[in-house]
Amino acid sequence: MPRACRAVAASRSRIVAYDMKNERSFVRLTSERSFVSQAIMAVHTPTAAEAAAPTTRERILIEALDLFAQSGYGGASMRELARRVGIRESSLYNHFSGKAAILEAIVAEHGPASSASRLEEPRYKQLARQPAAFCRQFALDLVEQWSDPREHQFQKVITAERNRVPGIRAKFADHFYAREQSLMTDYFRGFALAGLISTPDSRETARLFAAGLIYIRLEHYVMGAVPSPRAKVLEAIDRYLPFFLSLIAAGGADTKKRKPKGENRGKAASD
Protein backbone atom coordinates (compact mmCIF):
# COMPACT_ATOMS: atom_id res chain seq x y z
CA MET A 1 0.00 0.00 0.00
CA PRO A 2 1.43 3.41 -0.94
CA ARG A 3 2.59 5.56 1.94
CA ALA A 4 -0.13 8.16 1.33
CA CYS A 5 -2.86 5.52 1.52
CA ARG A 6 -1.45 4.13 4.74
CA ALA A 7 -1.45 7.64 6.27
CA VAL A 8 -5.09 8.19 5.29
CA ALA A 9 -6.09 4.82 6.76
CA ALA A 10 -4.29 5.53 10.03
CA SER A 11 -5.92 8.94 10.26
CA ARG A 12 -9.39 7.41 9.72
CA SER A 13 -8.69 4.84 12.45
CA ARG A 14 -7.71 7.58 14.88
CA ILE A 15 -10.87 9.56 14.04
CA VAL A 16 -13.08 6.50 14.56
CA ALA A 17 -11.35 5.70 17.84
CA TYR A 18 -11.71 9.33 18.98
CA ASP A 19 -15.41 9.34 18.09
CA MET A 20 -16.00 6.08 19.97
CA LYS A 21 -14.15 7.45 23.01
CA ASN A 22 -16.20 10.67 22.97
CA GLU A 23 -19.42 8.70 22.60
CA ARG A 24 -18.55 6.58 25.64
CA SER A 25 -17.68 9.74 27.59
CA PHE A 26 -20.95 11.35 26.55
CA VAL A 27 -22.94 8.29 27.55
CA ARG A 28 -21.17 8.15 30.93
CA LEU A 29 -21.68 11.89 31.54
CA THR A 30 -25.35 11.63 30.58
CA SER A 31 -25.80 8.70 32.94
CA GLU A 32 -24.13 10.62 35.77
CA ARG A 33 -26.30 13.67 35.16
CA SER A 34 -29.39 11.47 35.13
CA PHE A 35 -28.34 9.92 38.44
CA VAL A 36 -27.78 13.35 40.02
CA SER A 37 -31.14 14.58 38.72
CA GLN A 38 -32.88 11.55 40.18
CA ALA A 39 -31.08 12.07 43.48
CA ILE A 40 -32.14 15.71 43.59
CA MET A 41 -35.72 14.77 42.82
CA ALA A 42 -35.58 12.17 45.56
CA VAL A 43 -34.60 14.75 48.20
CA HIS A 44 -37.44 15.14 50.71
CA THR A 45 -39.27 18.43 50.46
CA PRO A 46 -40.43 19.46 53.96
CA THR A 47 -44.13 19.98 54.45
CA ALA A 48 -45.56 23.17 55.91
CA ALA A 49 -46.09 21.37 59.23
CA GLU A 50 -42.47 20.19 59.28
CA ALA A 51 -41.19 23.67 58.44
CA ALA A 52 -43.19 25.11 61.34
CA ALA A 53 -41.97 22.44 63.79
CA PRO A 54 -39.86 23.85 66.64
CA THR A 55 -36.10 23.44 66.54
CA THR A 56 -34.27 21.40 69.16
CA ARG A 57 -33.38 24.57 71.03
CA GLU A 58 -37.01 25.70 71.02
CA ARG A 59 -38.16 22.28 72.21
CA ILE A 60 -35.67 22.44 75.07
CA LEU A 61 -37.05 25.81 76.19
CA ILE A 62 -40.67 24.65 75.86
CA GLU A 63 -40.08 21.55 77.96
CA ALA A 64 -37.85 23.41 80.42
CA LEU A 65 -40.53 26.00 81.15
CA ASP A 66 -43.05 23.25 81.78
CA LEU A 67 -40.60 21.31 83.97
CA PHE A 68 -39.57 24.39 85.99
CA ALA A 69 -43.22 25.29 86.56
CA GLN A 70 -44.01 21.77 87.78
CA SER A 71 -40.90 20.89 89.79
CA GLY A 72 -39.31 24.26 90.47
CA TYR A 73 -35.92 25.28 89.18
CA GLY A 74 -34.09 23.52 92.00
CA GLY A 75 -36.07 20.32 91.63
CA ALA A 76 -35.67 20.06 87.85
CA SER A 77 -32.85 17.88 86.52
CA MET A 78 -31.08 18.02 83.18
CA ARG A 79 -31.63 14.26 82.85
CA GLU A 80 -35.40 14.65 83.14
CA LEU A 81 -35.34 17.58 80.73
CA ALA A 82 -33.44 15.53 78.16
CA ARG A 83 -35.95 12.69 78.56
CA ARG A 84 -38.85 15.06 77.90
CA VAL A 85 -37.18 16.56 74.85
CA GLY A 86 -36.23 13.12 73.53
CA ILE A 87 -32.47 13.63 73.30
CA ARG A 88 -29.41 12.51 75.24
CA GLU A 89 -28.49 14.55 78.28
CA SER A 90 -25.11 15.41 76.78
CA SER A 91 -26.88 16.87 73.73
CA LEU A 92 -28.45 19.57 75.92
CA TYR A 93 -25.02 21.08 76.34
CA ASN A 94 -24.73 21.59 72.59
CA HIS A 95 -27.37 24.30 73.03
CA PHE A 96 -26.96 25.59 76.61
CA SER A 97 -24.06 25.64 79.05
CA GLY A 98 -26.30 24.53 81.90
CA LYS A 99 -29.62 24.88 83.70
CA ALA A 100 -29.05 28.53 84.62
CA ALA A 101 -28.46 29.40 80.96
CA ILE A 102 -31.77 27.74 80.06
CA LEU A 103 -33.63 29.80 82.67
CA GLU A 104 -31.95 32.98 81.42
CA ALA A 105 -33.06 32.15 77.86
CA ILE A 106 -36.63 31.68 79.10
CA VAL A 107 -36.51 35.07 80.85
CA ALA A 108 -35.19 36.62 77.63
CA GLU A 109 -38.16 35.34 75.58
CA HIS A 110 -41.17 35.78 77.84
CA GLY A 111 -42.89 38.42 79.94
CA PRO A 112 -41.51 41.95 79.61
CA ALA A 113 -38.88 40.76 77.14
CA SER A 114 -41.56 39.73 74.64
CA SER A 115 -43.33 43.08 75.10
CA ALA A 116 -40.07 44.90 74.44
CA SER A 117 -39.48 42.86 71.29
CA ARG A 118 -42.92 43.78 69.99
CA LEU A 119 -42.22 47.48 70.51
CA GLU A 120 -39.32 47.17 68.07
CA GLU A 121 -41.47 45.66 65.32
CA PRO A 122 -42.36 47.70 62.21
CA ARG A 123 -46.09 47.51 62.99
CA TYR A 124 -45.48 49.51 66.16
CA LYS A 125 -43.13 51.96 64.53
CA GLN A 126 -45.92 52.74 62.06
CA LEU A 127 -47.96 54.00 65.04
CA ALA A 128 -45.30 56.47 66.16
CA ARG A 129 -47.67 59.36 65.37
CA GLN A 130 -50.88 57.70 66.54
CA PRO A 131 -50.96 57.61 70.35
CA ALA A 132 -54.49 56.21 70.65
CA ALA A 133 -53.82 53.43 68.13
CA PHE A 134 -50.47 52.69 69.76
CA CYS A 135 -51.96 52.36 73.24
CA ARG A 136 -54.79 50.15 72.02
CA GLN A 137 -52.48 47.87 70.04
CA PHE A 138 -50.14 47.49 73.00
CA ALA A 139 -53.03 46.68 75.33
CA LEU A 140 -54.55 44.11 72.94
CA ASP A 141 -51.20 42.41 72.46
CA LEU A 142 -50.85 42.19 76.23
CA VAL A 143 -54.25 40.52 76.47
CA GLU A 144 -53.06 37.90 73.97
CA GLN A 145 -49.88 37.44 75.98
CA TRP A 146 -51.74 37.16 79.28
CA SER A 147 -54.09 34.55 77.78
CA ASP A 148 -51.20 32.28 76.77
CA PRO A 149 -50.86 29.34 79.21
CA ARG A 150 -47.10 29.48 78.75
CA GLU A 151 -47.13 33.03 80.06
CA HIS A 152 -48.84 31.75 83.20
CA GLN A 153 -46.09 29.15 83.57
CA PHE A 154 -43.45 31.83 83.11
CA GLN A 155 -44.95 34.07 85.76
CA LYS A 156 -45.08 31.14 88.17
CA VAL A 157 -41.42 30.30 87.54
CA ILE A 158 -40.09 33.85 87.67
CA THR A 159 -42.02 34.66 90.84
CA ALA A 160 -40.59 31.62 92.60
CA GLU A 161 -37.04 31.71 91.25
CA ARG A 162 -35.98 35.29 90.61
CA ASN A 163 -34.71 35.72 94.19
CA ARG A 164 -33.07 32.30 94.39
CA VAL A 165 -31.01 32.04 91.21
CA PRO A 166 -27.99 34.39 90.96
CA GLY A 167 -28.31 36.78 88.05
CA ILE A 168 -31.94 36.01 87.24
CA ARG A 169 -33.31 38.90 89.27
CA ALA A 170 -30.96 41.33 87.52
CA LYS A 171 -31.77 39.78 84.14
CA PHE A 172 -35.50 40.12 84.73
CA ALA A 173 -35.14 43.71 85.99
CA ASP A 174 -33.04 44.61 82.98
CA HIS A 175 -35.68 43.38 80.52
CA PHE A 176 -38.54 44.96 82.46
CA TYR A 177 -37.21 48.30 83.67
CA ALA A 178 -34.44 49.00 81.21
CA ARG A 179 -35.52 47.74 77.81
CA GLU A 180 -39.32 47.79 77.90
CA GLN A 181 -39.58 51.02 79.89
CA SER A 182 -37.00 52.76 77.72
CA LEU A 183 -38.80 51.83 74.51
CA MET A 184 -42.18 52.81 75.92
CA THR A 185 -40.77 56.15 77.10
CA ASP A 186 -39.36 56.81 73.63
CA TYR A 187 -42.81 56.40 72.07
CA PHE A 188 -44.48 58.78 74.52
CA ARG A 189 -41.64 61.28 74.13
CA GLY A 190 -42.21 61.18 70.37
CA PHE A 191 -45.94 61.78 70.85
CA ALA A 192 -45.20 64.76 73.09
CA LEU A 193 -42.63 66.29 70.74
CA ALA A 194 -45.10 66.02 67.87
CA GLY A 195 -47.73 67.84 69.95
CA LEU A 196 -49.99 64.77 69.98
CA ILE A 197 -50.14 64.50 73.77
CA SER A 198 -49.53 66.83 76.68
CA THR A 199 -47.20 65.61 79.41
CA PRO A 200 -44.44 67.15 81.52
CA ASP A 201 -42.65 63.80 81.85
CA SER A 202 -42.69 61.12 79.15
CA ARG A 203 -41.18 58.46 81.40
CA GLU A 204 -43.81 58.89 84.10
CA THR A 205 -46.54 58.89 81.46
CA ALA A 206 -45.24 55.56 80.15
CA ARG A 207 -45.16 54.19 83.70
CA LEU A 208 -48.71 55.40 84.35
CA PHE A 209 -49.93 53.69 81.18
CA ALA A 210 -48.21 50.44 82.16
CA ALA A 211 -49.50 50.64 85.74
CA GLY A 212 -53.13 50.68 84.65
CA LEU A 213 -52.57 47.66 82.43
CA ILE A 214 -50.75 45.80 85.18
CA TYR A 215 -53.68 46.38 87.51
CA ILE A 216 -56.07 44.97 84.91
CA ARG A 217 -53.86 41.89 84.65
CA LEU A 218 -53.80 41.44 88.42
CA GLU A 219 -57.57 41.80 88.65
CA HIS A 220 -58.45 39.44 85.81
CA TYR A 221 -55.59 36.94 85.62
CA VAL A 222 -53.82 36.77 88.99
CA MET A 223 -56.09 37.50 91.93
CA GLY A 224 -59.14 35.49 90.92
CA ALA A 225 -59.58 31.74 91.28
CA VAL A 226 -59.80 31.47 87.49
CA PRO A 227 -58.91 33.94 84.72
CA SER A 228 -61.72 36.23 83.60
CA PRO A 229 -63.38 35.63 80.22
CA ARG A 230 -61.65 37.43 77.38
CA ALA A 231 -64.71 39.63 76.78
CA LYS A 232 -64.56 40.91 80.35
CA VAL A 233 -60.85 41.72 80.04
CA LEU A 234 -61.45 43.63 76.81
CA GLU A 235 -64.27 45.53 78.51
CA ALA A 236 -61.80 46.62 81.20
CA ILE A 237 -59.33 47.69 78.51
CA ASP A 238 -62.03 49.68 76.74
CA ARG A 239 -62.81 51.54 79.97
CA TYR A 240 -59.20 52.26 80.82
CA LEU A 241 -57.84 53.47 77.48
CA PRO A 242 -60.19 56.46 76.94
CA PHE A 243 -59.63 57.52 80.54
CA PHE A 244 -55.84 57.37 80.22
CA LEU A 245 -55.82 59.16 76.86
CA SER A 246 -58.03 61.93 78.28
CA LEU A 247 -55.35 62.59 80.90
CA ILE A 248 -52.68 63.26 78.31
CA ALA A 249 -54.81 64.77 75.54
CA ALA A 250 -53.09 67.70 73.88
CA GLY A 251 -55.01 70.87 74.64
CA GLY A 252 -57.57 68.88 76.57
CA ALA A 253 -56.87 70.65 79.83
CA ASP A 254 -56.03 74.11 81.06
CA THR A 255 -52.26 74.21 80.68
CA LYS A 256 -51.81 77.83 81.67
CA LYS A 257 -49.53 78.32 84.61
CA ARG A 258 -51.34 79.53 87.67
CA LYS A 259 -49.66 82.05 89.91
CA PRO A 260 -48.82 80.74 93.34
CA LYS A 261 -51.05 81.84 96.14
CA GLY A 262 -49.87 85.15 97.60
CA GLU A 263 -47.76 86.05 94.54
CA ASN A 264 -49.27 89.57 94.42
CA ARG A 265 -48.36 90.38 98.00
CA GLY A 266 -46.53 93.65 98.35
CA LYS A 267 -47.84 94.89 95.01
CA ALA A 268 -50.29 97.72 94.72
CA ALA A 269 -53.77 96.68 93.85
CA SER A 270 -55.04 97.91 90.54
CA ASP A 271 -57.74 100.56 90.58
Sequence and secondary structure as in RCSB ss.txt:
>XXXX:A:sequence
MPRACRAVAASRSRIVAYDMKNERSFVRLTSERSFVSQAIMAVHTPTAAEAAAPTTRERILIEALDLFAQSGYGG
ASMRELARRVGIRESSLYNHFSGKAAILEAIVAEHGPASSASRLEEPRYKQLARQPAAFCRQFALDLVEQWSDPR
EHQFQKVITAERNRVPGIRAKFADHFYAREQSLMTDYFRGFALAGLISTPDSRETARLFAAGLIYIRLEHYVMGA
VPSPRAKVLEAIDRYLPFFLSLIAAGGADTKKRKPKGENRGKAASD
>XXXX:A:secstr
  HHHHHHHHHHHHHHHHHHHHHHHHHHHHHHHHHHHHHHHHS    HHHHHS  HHHHHHHHHHHHHHHH TTT
  HHHHHHHHTS HHHHTTT SSHHHHHHHHHTTSTHHHHHHHHTSHHHHTTTT HHHHHHHHHHHHHHHHH HH
HHHHHHHHHHHTTTSTTHHHHHHIIIIIIIHHHHHHHHHHHHHTTSB  S HHHHHHHHHHHHHHHHIIIIISSS
S   HHHHHHHHHHHHHHHHHHSBTTSS  S    TTTTTTS    
